[in-house]
Amino acid sequence: MERPKRRQGNHLAPFLRAVILKKTKFRVRCRTNELSVVHIYNEEFIVMINHISIAVNEPEKVANFISELWDGNVYPFPPSPNSFIVVANDGRGSAVEVTPNGTILVPGEGLPDENDLNAATEEFEAQFIKSDLVPRYVATHLNINTEKSIDEVREMAKREGWRVLVANRDRGLFQLIEVWVENTFMLEVMTPEQTARYVEITDPAFIAKAFEQIAQNLPPVSTRVPATMDLIG
């Protein structure tokens, strides 16, 4: 069976490559050159990150930037004032919620009836609130893929006045593009070629082999205790 051609803006490509490599059964539909998954079935559950929230100074501007990378759509995000959600249109619900800086999530109080899974839960749910603490940098970062080229991503970031560079992580194990959104938040962007390599090195077999090689190169561990060492305890 000939593999359907990938179209510009199709963000399922890396996922489908992984599916094809694992010989997972799937059906695809071709419509106006658009590749979309109708149904995927396998004995294993498909794990994915559905969405993430980030906080920035200009949520609408940043949301539109991410949407441009994804060829996606931007919508208002009512749970958090002055926020937006970017939907990738990848058939899996991938999205980024972009909130104003200082926005945090806090848990609700109390719990709903655990025996009623259809009970109203609004009063118990997490809420977005405004905090006075606005750190310049955070530990959180986001890695997404795009159909755009390195030069296109560079041009987009430079247009906004943001720091951008091609990074060869771990001495060239894999490559990505660092885009410093508003020069404070690190967004890692991967082209199709970079994503293919990322999928390859995150395969469990690849990781297991890598750790085996590391273990082989480690110096032997001595089990003898030197006579001059005092043991306490």
C-alpha positions in Angstrom: 0.0 0.0 0.0 1.4 3.4 -1.0 1.9 5.7 2.0 -0.3 8.8 1.6 1.6 12.0 0.9 2.0 14.6 3.7 0.6 18.0 3.1 1.9 21.4 4.4 0.6 22.0 7.9 0.0 18.3 8.7 1.2 17.8 12.3 0.4 14.1 12.4 3.5 13.2 10.3 5.9 12.4 13.2 3.2 10.4 15.0 2.3 8.5 11.8 6.0 7.7 11.2 6.2 6.2 14.7 2.9 4.2 14.1 4.2 2.9 10.7 7.6 1.9 12.2 5.8 -0.1 14.9 3.5 -1.7 12.3 0.4 -0.5 14.1 -2.8 -1.0 12.2 -4.5 2.1 11.1 -6.8 3.5 8.4 -6.3 6.9 6.7 -8.6 9.1 4.7 -7.4 11.3 1.8 -9.5 14.3 1.1 -8.2 17.3 -1.0 -4.7 16.1 -0.2 -5.4 16.3 3.5 -4.2 13.4 5.5 -6.3 12.6 8.5 -6.6 9.7 10.8 -10.0 8.1 10.9 -9.3 5.4 13.4 -6.3 4.0 15.1 -6.4 0.7 16.9 -3.9 -1.4 18.6 -3.5 -3.5 21.8 -1.5 -0.7 23.4 -2.9 2.6 24.6 -1.5 5.7 22.8 -0.1 8.1 25.3 0.2 11.8 24.4 0.3 15.2 26.0 -3.0 16.9 25.3 -2.3 20.5 26.2 -0.2 22.8 28.4 -0.7 26.3 29.9 2.0 29.0 29.7 2.1 32.6 31.0 3.5 35.5 28.9 3.3 39.3 28.8 1.3 39.4 25.5 -0.9 36.3 25.3 -2.7 37.2 22.1 0.6 37.9 20.2 2.3 34.8 21.5 -0.8 32.6 20.7 -0.8 33.9 17.1 3.0 33.1 16.9 2.4 29.5 18.0 -0.6 29.3 15.7 1.6 30.4 12.8 4.1 27.6 13.6 1.3 25.0 13.6 -1.0 26.5 10.9 -3.6 26.2 13.7 -6.3 28.4 15.1 -6.5 30.8 18.1 -9.6 31.2 20.3 -10.4 33.1 23.5 -9.9 31.0 26.6 -12.7 32.0 29.0 -11.4 30.1 32.2 -8.6 32.7 32.4 -9.3 36.4 31.7 -7.4 37.9 28.7 -6.1 34.4 27.7 -6.2 32.5 24.5 -5.9 28.8 23.4 -4.1 27.7 20.3 -5.4 24.5 18.7 -3.1 22.6 16.3 -5.8 21.0 14.2 -3.8 17.7 14.3 -6.8 15.4 14.9 -5.6 14.7 18.5 -6.6 17.9 20.3 -3.1 19.2 20.8 -3.3 22.7 22.2 -1.5 25.5 24.2 -3.3 27.8 26.6 -1.6 31.2 26.7 -2.3 33.2 29.8 -1.1 36.6 31.1 2.1 36.6 33.3 1.3 36.1 36.9 -1.5 33.7 36.2 -1.4 30.6 38.4 -3.6 27.6 39.0 -5.0 26.8 42.5 -7.0 23.8 43.6 -10.7 24.2 44.6 -12.0 23.4 48.1 -13.9 20.3 49.0 -14.7 17.4 46.8 -17.8 16.3 44.8 -19.6 13.1 45.5 -17.2 10.3 44.3 -20.2 8.0 43.7 -21.7 10.4 41.2 -19.5 10.8 38.2 -22.0 13.1 36.5 -22.3 15.5 39.4 -21.7 19.3 38.8 -18.1 20.0 39.8 -17.6 23.7 39.0 -17.3 24.8 42.6 -14.6 22.2 43.3 -12.5 22.6 40.2 -9.1 24.3 39.8 -9.1 28.0 39.1 -6.9 30.5 37.3 -6.1 33.4 39.6 -3.7 36.4 39.4 -0.5 36.3 41.6 1.7 39.2 42.5 4.8 36.9 41.9 5.9 37.2 38.3 9.2 35.5 37.7 11.3 36.5 34.7 12.3 33.0 33.9 10.7 29.6 34.8 11.7 26.0 34.8 8.9 25.1 32.4 9.5 25.0 28.7 7.6 23.7 25.7 8.8 21.6 22.7 6.5 21.5 19.6 7.0 20.5 16.0 6.3 22.4 12.8 6.2 21.9 9.1 8.3 25.1 8.7 12.0 25.1 7.9 14.8 26.3 10.1 15.1 29.5 8.1 11.3 30.2 8.4 11.3 29.7 12.2 14.4 32.0 12.5 12.7 34.6 10.4 9.5 34.5 12.5 11.4 34.9 15.8 13.7 37.6 14.5 10.6 39.5 13.3 9.4 39.6 16.9 12.8 40.6 18.2 13.2 37.3 20.1 16.4 35.3 20.7 16.6 32.3 18.4 19.3 29.7 17.7 19.7 26.2 16.3 20.8 24.0 19.2 22.6 20.7 18.9 21.6 19.1 22.2 24.0 16.7 24.0 26.8 17.3 21.5 24.7 16.6 18.5 22.5 13.7 19.7 19.5 15.7 18.4 18.8 19.2 17.1 16.1 21.8 17.7 15.5 25.5 17.4 15.5 27.5 20.6 13.0 30.4 20.4 12.9 32.6 23.5 9.4 33.9 23.5 9.4 37.5 24.7 13.1 36.7 25.6 11.9 35.0 28.8 10.2 31.7 27.9 12.0 28.9 26.0 10.0 27.4 23.2 11.7 24.5 21.5 10.6 24.1 17.9 11.4 21.1 15.7 11.3 20.8 11.9 10.0 17.5 10.4 13.6 16.3 10.1 14.5 17.2 13.7 11.2 15.6 14.9 12.1 12.3 13.1 15.4 12.2 14.9 13.7 13.0 18.2 11.2 10.1 17.7 14.2 7.8 16.9 16.2 8.6 20.1 13.2 8.5 22.4 12.4 4.9 21.4 12.8 2.6 24.4 15.1 0.3 22.5 17.4 3.2 21.6 17.4 4.5 25.1 18.2 1.0 26.6 21.1 0.6 24.2 22.4 4.0 25.0 22.5 3.3 28.8 24.1 -0.1 28.1 27.0 1.7 26.3 27.3 4.3 29.1 27.5 1.5 31.7 30.2 -0.3 29.7 32.3 2.8 29.6 32.1 3.5 33.3 35.2 2.6 35.4 34.9 -0.4 37.6 33.6 0.2 41.1 35.8 -1.0 43.9 34.1 -2.8 46.7 37.2 -2.7 49.0 37.2 -0.2 51.8 40.6 1.5 52.2 42.4 0.7 55.5 42.7 4.4 56.2 38.9 5.1 56.0 37.0 5.4 59.2 33.5 4.1 59.2 30.9 5.9 61.4 27.6 4.4 62.3 
